[in-house]
Amino acid sequence: MCRKMDCARARSHQHDKNRVESARDRQMTISVIMLFFVAFLPYALSAHLAVISPQDPVLPIGSSLTAVCTVSAELEITARSLYWTLNGRRLARNTYRVLSQTESSVTLHQLNGSLQQSGDNLVCHRSNGEVLAGSCLYVGSSPEKPINLTCWSRNTKDLSCRWSPGSQGETFINTKYVLKYKLKWYGKEKDCEDYTGQPYTCYVPRDLAIFTPYEAWVEATNQLGSATSDVITLDILDVVTTDPPPDVLVSRVGDLEDQLSVRWGSPPALKDYLFQAKYQIRYRVEESDEWKVIDDAGNQTSCRLAGLRAGTVYFVQVRCNPVGIYGSKKAGIWSDWSHSTAASTPGIDRSQSGSCDSKPSENNSTLRKELKQFFGWMRKHSYGCTDVSIKLYDQWRVWLQKAQKTHDQVSKNRHTSRLHTINVGTHDTHTASILWFCVQPTKKRAQISGNSFDQYTRI
């Protein structure tokens, strides 16, 4: 019995202790609230005792605005003592007008677009600089019809679209652009959700169909109006681009002073697709930022640059256009350029730019003369062709360059001529990437010697 009474007495004591602690916590909370109220009371009163009208107006560019600051009589100040600022800059006194003891107005004409999309700050101040009230002015224009909507797919896996906001461009106020797309003949309209890239772009990362066309368009909206772009129709297979070609390798061509060999890999992401790649090459010398572009290097994964400057460092880049994926008739979209790969030509400096593309050259006559000499040597020293190689011609060119250094009988332009495609029996004079010649593999194969070449290279 005593134990039960002791337990009851203990529980009663603990209950009283908890009640005292709870009361102490409530008192502390009330004290904090009162301190907060006392600290911010002046600001709260000021906010209610002065106001600017209209509040946060949205206005077209070129508009005029008259704003009124009304103060309460409790502040014991007169409207004549007030002044105005716009974006922190004090406005001229001649734009003010005292309407009454408690009202001051300011008039602004021919408003320009807002300096920031969050609005321009129009503020009413006491004579001592204290802020009484403020209003945000949103001055801009309604959006124009978005233009130049283009889309591309990287390796058929996603879709990115870019557009321009119209000929006028900036609206100066917050404008929302939404890319919408849907399957052309069926399916629900969808909104693109990833706008984290460049301005006026959106990214659709997944869940795209191929062999079925899409429709896409852009809607632009702000507080002054809205506009919609034209609808474009696209097939994912028609707008494919890919990654830059991998494994770009630039190397010398033996001792040839005016040539470099370029090799690269085909796009790995499209290895399982049926398509025909096209490639472009561009290169520049180390001390220049100006690139020379070879417009179409064909569909091979190698090329030889000829007619370069001897003893010079060159930077080379390659890009790819995946043409005709699964029979698409569209031109395709070029990839980004690969990272620069550098190599230097051997020998002394010779000033001439060159390429491996098919374009006319002023050096055709020089090359024709060289080839005539070379073919003359070939007719005398080779007996039948059972193999095809460029090696013999390269050796002849090396010897020719060495002969120039000692004989000084061959003009300088001969050494800077480009490689050309020569269609034997025709008059084709267009440049190309590679020139192949026959090599005699038998015992009677011509020996490349100074005496053999000399009779055909002296002028």
Helices and strands as residue ranges (DSSP letters): H 2-49, E 50-53, E 58-60, E 65-71, G 73-75, G 79-81, E 83-86, E 89-90, G 93-95, E 96-100, E 103-108, E 120-125, E 131-140, E 147-154, E 159-164, E 176-183, E 190-191, E 201-204, E 214-222, E 225-228, E 232-234, G 236-238, E 240-241, E 249-252, E 260-263, G 268-270, E 276-285, E 292-294, E 302-305, E 313-323, G 325-327, E 341-344, H 364-381, E 387-389, H 391-407, G 412-416, E 437-439, H 450-457
